[in-house]
Amino acid sequence: MTKVDRDRAQARFDKAAKAVQDAKSGKAERDATAKAVLDNMAKLKALRLAREAAEPQRAPAAKAAKKARSSTKRPDEKPVALSEWLASQQNGGRRT
């Protein structure tokens, strides 16, 4: 094995070792970040539960009255047959 071959092999080994080390440190960073997020969620949940326990129980809020929709149909008007509606659309200038 020549010196050039040894240097190449050493460089390849060093590169692989560095990649393994970077992967380990990256995983550690991700784990630390995930743990911080979970700890924060647990803290916020505990605060919310404590706040809800301290508040007096409220009666369930009545649902807001539904807004009446304005309808184009009139209740006493009979529905138009499809053939009549298509004829009125064509006479009105629409082509389908």
C-alpha positions as CSV (number, residue, x, y, z in Angstrom):
1,M,0.0,0.0,0.0
2,T,1.4,3.3,-1.0
3,K,1.5,6.5,1.1
4,V,-1.2,8.0,-1.1
5,D,-3.5,5.0,-0.6
6,R,-3.0,5.2,3.2
7,D,-3.7,8.9,3.2
8,R,-6.9,8.3,1.2
9,A,-8.0,5.5,3.5
10,Q,-7.3,7.6,6.6
11,A,-9.2,10.6,5.2
12,R,-12.2,8.3,4.4
13,F,-12.0,6.8,7.9
14,D,-11.8,10.3,9.5
15,K,-14.7,11.5,7.4
16,A,-16.9,8.5,8.5
17,A,-15.9,8.9,12.2
18,K,-16.8,12.7,12.0
19,A,-20.2,11.8,10.4
20,V,-20.9,9.3,13.2
21,Q,-20.0,11.9,15.8
22,D,-22.2,14.6,14.1
23,A,-25.1,12.2,14.0
24,K,-24.8,11.5,17.7
25,S,-24.6,15.2,18.6
26,G,-27.5,16.0,16.3
27,K,-29.6,13.3,17.9
28,A,-28.7,14.6,21.3
29,E,-29.8,18.1,20.3
30,R,-33.1,16.8,18.9
31,D,-33.7,14.8,22.0
32,A,-33.0,17.8,24.2
33,T,-35.3,20.0,22.1
34,A,-38.1,17.4,22.2
35,K,-37.7,17.1,26.0
36,A,-37.9,20.9,26.4
37,V,-41.1,21.0,24.4
38,L,-42.7,18.2,26.4
39,D,-41.7,19.8,29.7
40,N,-43.2,23.1,28.5
41,M,-46.5,21.4,27.5
42,A,-46.7,19.6,30.9
43,K,-46.1,22.9,32.7
44,L,-48.8,24.7,30.7
45,K,-51.2,21.9,31.2
46,A,-50.7,22.0,35.0
47,L,-51.2,25.8,35.0
48,R,-54.4,25.4,32.9
49,L,-55.8,22.7,35.2
50,A,-54.9,24.8,38.3
51,R,-56.6,27.9,36.8
52,E,-59.7,25.9,35.8
53,A,-59.9,24.4,39.3
54,A,-59.7,27.8,40.9
55,E,-62.5,29.2,38.8
56,P,-66.1,28.7,39.9
57,Q,-68.1,26.4,37.8
58,R,-70.0,28.3,35.1
59,A,-73.3,27.2,33.6
60,P,-72.9,26.0,30.0
61,A,-73.2,28.9,27.7
62,A,-76.4,29.0,25.6
63,K,-75.6,28.5,22.0
64,A,-76.1,31.6,20.0
65,A,-79.3,31.7,18.0
66,K,-78.6,30.6,14.5
67,K,-78.8,33.2,11.9
68,A,-81.8,32.8,9.6
69,R,-80.6,32.3,6.1
70,S,-82.1,34.4,3.4
71,S,-83.5,32.0,0.9
72,T,-84.4,32.7,-2.7
73,K,-87.3,30.2,-2.5
74,R,-90.6,31.3,-1.2
75,P,-92.4,28.8,1.0
76,D,-95.7,28.9,-1.0
77,E,-93.9,28.6,-4.4
78,K,-93.7,25.2,-6.1
79,P,-90.4,24.0,-7.4
80,V,-89.9,24.4,-11.1
81,A,-89.5,21.3,-13.3
82,L,-86.0,20.7,-14.6
83,S,-87.0,21.0,-18.3
84,E,-88.7,24.3,-17.6
85,W,-85.6,25.6,-15.8
86,L,-83.3,24.6,-18.6
87,A,-85.6,26.3,-21.1
88,S,-85.6,29.5,-19.1
89,Q,-81.8,29.4,-18.9
90,Q,-81.5,29.0,-22.6
91,N,-84.0,31.7,-23.3
92,G,-82.2,33.9,-20.8
93,G,-79.0,33.8,-22.9
94,R,-77.2,31.0,-21.1
95,R,-75.8,28.2,-23.2
96,T,-74.8,24.9,-21.6
